[in-house]
């Protein structure tokens, strides 16, 4: 029965569908909630209402000309490291890179290619850097997509950037190696 453990804790539901929705949001052992929304407001969050209109979902505009995704406004995910719904501000550098790996949970690896000038030979050499980036659940991306990322406070030991926009890869044929 969906939501059985929640009923024991005193959470009231109007119907079975809302209980199933509650269990989809609560995917971790810890109780997930948005820090900007009080628990008194959370009691009615799983009624048949559109989130955002009546204040049950917190979202913000990160600025710098980036639009808040529709999934961030209407979605039910809870991510405290999301730049649109969490407690993270974007400041500093804005970078662009190609998605190299999506194997981690809510984290991707992007590759940034650049040319480095060697003064002795008056030539450039190809170099690259891999950067770990937090990917909010409001975005869907796969390997080969181009992403625009913004710098934020350190989210973990290696993650200092957040995805702000995903540009899907074109319908090009997949090559065996990536070109610069």
Secondary structure as GFF3:
##gff-version 3
##sequence-region A 1 180
A	DSSP	alpha_helix	4	8	.	.	.	ID=ss1
A	DSSP	alpha_helix	16	25	.	.	.	ID=ss2
A	DSSP	alpha_helix	39	42	.	.	.	ID=ss3
A	DSSP	alpha_helix	70	74	.	.	.	ID=ss4
A	DSSP	beta_strand	94	101	.	.	.	ID=ss5
A	DSSP	beta_strand	107	118	.	.	.	ID=ss6
A	DSSP	beta_strand	123	134	.	.	.	ID=ss7
A	DSSP	beta_strand	146	151	.	.	.	ID=ss8
A	DSSP	beta_strand	161	167	.	.	.	ID=ss9
###
